Amino acid sequence: MARLNELRDNPGSTKKRVRVGRGIGSGVGKTGGRGGKGQKGRAGVAINGFEGGQMPLHMRMPKRGFNVPNVKSYVTLRLDRIQDYINSGKLDHKGVIDAEALVKAGVIRRELDGVRLVLGHKAFEAKKVTFKVHHASKGVIAAIEELGGKVDMPKAEETKADA
């Protein structure tokens, strides 16, 4: 069994750091492995994409893709989260559950461009709930209508008129 005063690193596991620019005998003296003079011989060089005045490769390549200028950003909300708020009494399921009611109950912080409903991990049990949201998945609509509820979504024409 090794004693504390006999503990050593394994041979070859540690290497001494190369001290650059410490005299001719060190092998990395004078220029310190940076070559001759010029910009690259100095500190703080940031010329990775620079090609000496020639148009850089990344600028010669054609642009690809398209960025939608008016993309909508919806608040995605799971049904099981709404169920938790109904069970705790913070959200009234007898009225219409819309973005305003969700903000007031503290389910979401703000409406953004609308609310999108998605299925959760647990089952939704609230009976006859009416939702007024901008988007809902087919599974959500089926689950709510199966319990006697309803999902109202504004038509595409109405949302265009709002914008």
C-alpha positions in Angstrom: 0.0 0.0 0.0 1.3 3.4 -1.0 2.1 6.0 1.6 1.1 9.7 1.2 4.7 10.8 1.0 5.3 8.2 -1.8 2.5 9.3 -4.2 3.7 10.3 -7.6 2.1 10.9 -11.1 2.5 8.0 -13.5 5.7 8.4 -15.6 5.0 10.4 -18.7 1.5 11.6 -17.6 2.6 15.2 -17.1 4.5 17.4 -19.5 6.2 20.7 -18.8 4.7 23.7 -20.6 6.8 25.2 -23.4 7.9 28.7 -22.4 8.1 30.5 -25.7 10.6 33.3 -26.4 13.0 32.5 -23.6 16.3 32.6 -25.5 18.1 30.9 -28.4 18.9 27.7 -26.5 15.2 26.9 -25.8 14.5 26.1 -29.4 11.5 28.6 -29.4 13.4 31.8 -28.8 13.5 35.0 -30.8 10.3 34.9 -32.9 8.7 32.2 -30.6 7.5 29.9 -33.3 5.6 32.7 -35.1 7.8 33.0 -38.1 9.0 36.3 -39.4 7.5 39.8 -39.1 4.1 41.1 -40.1 0.6 41.0 -38.9 0.6 37.2 -38.0 3.7 37.7 -35.9 1.8 40.0 -33.6 -0.8 39.3 -31.0 -4.6 39.8 -31.6 -4.7 38.6 -35.2 -8.2 38.1 -36.6 -7.9 37.4 -40.3 -9.4 34.0 -40.7 -11.6 34.7 -43.6 -9.3 37.3 -45.2 -7.7 36.4 -48.5 -5.4 39.3 -49.2 -8.0 41.6 -50.9 -9.4 38.8 -53.1 -13.1 38.2 -52.5 -13.3 35.7 -49.6 -14.7 32.2 -50.3 -17.7 32.6 -48.0 -18.7 35.8 -49.9 -18.2 34.1 -53.3 -20.7 31.3 -52.5 -24.3 32.0 -53.4 -26.8 32.8 -50.7 -29.3 30.0 -49.9 -32.7 29.9 -48.3 -35.3 32.5 -47.3 -36.0 34.3 -44.0 -39.8 35.0 -43.6 -40.1 38.7 -42.7 -43.5 38.4 -40.9 -43.2 35.1 -39.1 -45.8 34.6 -36.3 -44.7 33.7 -32.8 -47.3 31.7 -30.8 -47.4 30.7 -27.1 -47.4 26.9 -27.1 -49.5 25.5 -24.3 -50.1 21.8 -23.3 -53.5 20.6 -22.3 -52.3 19.0 -19.1 -50.9 22.4 -17.9 -54.4 23.9 -18.4 -55.9 20.9 -16.5 -53.5 21.6 -13.5 -54.7 25.2 -13.4 -58.4 24.1 -13.6 -57.8 21.6 -10.8 -56.1 24.2 -8.6 -59.1 26.6 -9.1 -57.0 29.3 -10.7 -58.7 28.9 -14.1 -62.5 28.8 -14.5 -63.5 26.2 -17.0 -67.2 27.2 -17.2 -66.5 30.3 -19.3 -64.5 30.7 -22.5 -60.8 30.1 -22.1 -59.0 32.6 -24.3 -55.6 34.3 -24.1 -57.0 37.0 -21.8 -58.2 34.4 -19.3 -55.0 32.5 -19.5 -52.9 35.6 -18.8 -55.2 36.6 -15.9 -54.9 33.1 -14.3 -51.1 33.2 -14.7 -50.9 30.3 -17.1 -49.0 32.4 -19.7 -47.2 35.7 -19.3 -48.3 37.3 -22.6 -50.3 36.5 -25.6 -47.7 37.2 -28.3 -49.3 36.6 -31.8 -51.7 34.0 -30.3 -52.0 30.8 -28.4 -51.4 27.3 -29.8 -52.8 24.2 -28.0 -51.0 20.9 -28.0 -51.6 17.5 -26.3 -49.9 17.0 -23.0 -48.5 14.0 -21.2 -51.5 13.4 -19.0 -55.2 13.1 -20.1 -57.5 16.1 -20.2 -60.6 15.6 -18.0 -62.4 18.9 -17.8 -65.9 18.6 -19.3 -67.5 21.1 -21.7 -64.6 23.5 -22.0 -64.8 26.2 -24.7 -61.4 27.4 -26.0 -60.8 30.4 -28.2 -57.3 30.1 -29.5 -55.4 30.8 -32.7 -54.2 27.2 -33.4 -54.9 23.7 -32.0 -53.6 20.4 -33.2 -56.0 17.7 -34.5 -55.4 15.6 -31.4 -56.3 18.5 -29.1 -59.5 19.2 -31.0 -60.5 15.5 -30.9 -59.8 15.2 -27.2 -61.8 18.4 -26.3 -64.8 17.5 -28.5 -64.9 14.0 -27.1 -65.5 15.5 -23.7 -68.3 17.8 -25.1 -66.1 20.9 -25.4 -65.4 23.2 -28.3 -62.4 24.8 -29.9 -63.0 28.2 -31.7 -60.2 29.3 -34.0 -60.3 32.5 -36.0 -60.4 32.0 -39.8 -57.3 32.9 -41.9 -59.2 35.9 -43.4 -59.9 37.3 -39.9 -56.3 37.1 -38.8 -55.2 38.8 -42.1 -57.6 41.6 -41.4 -56.2 42.1 -37.9 -52.6 42.4 -39.2 
